């Protein structure tokens, strides 16, 4: 039978837990520092912590397990403290907003799309508008006709014409309205104009079709007829 751990070792482990708790207190918790200090000390001697100390006291192997866990936590806290001094990197720096409206003629044929998008600062307005025109075309295909049938994961056809992509002659007029609200964090005040170009298209088209015939569409693509 393994020899039990001494009281001195138990006290050392306990104080290690207390130090970690106090570190959490001073680094992460807002508000009155004395209130959080008492909370941290209470957490240190909570049932879970006392149970861990009791578990560690039973054998050297248990002590190694518990000590390794708390040391790992302490290392993570130190890494977090160190990272606070590194330059901050903005991953998501802006939110863009977009509105599209679809128009039908008396027969229900799609005739026009108005795309209004928040682009931050349009560095190249013509290229930016072209991006939206292409995005609307992709969105129309996704909404109206694009199809890629497969059988057991194998495409039924590899011919471009069988994908039912919206043809240029069937593409309605696209009017682009660029809204420029420069973003402070982004380069030159610009925002992204990628997938957002085609996101509102399906909602705009199906909503207009609902106003035309009173029917809701719940699957894509919908019929162009």
Secondary structure, DSSP 4 states (H G I P E B T S, - for coil): -PPPPPHHHHHHHHHHHHHHHHHHHHHH--S-HHHHHHHHHHHHTSHHHHHHHHHHHT-HHHHHHHHHHHHHHHHHHHHHHHHTTSPP--SS-----EEEEEEE-TTS-EEEEEEEEE-SS-SSHHHHHHHHHHHHHHHHHHHHT----EETTEES---GGGG-PPPGGGPPEEEEEEE----SSSGGG----STHHHHTHHHHHHHHHHHHHS----SSSPP--
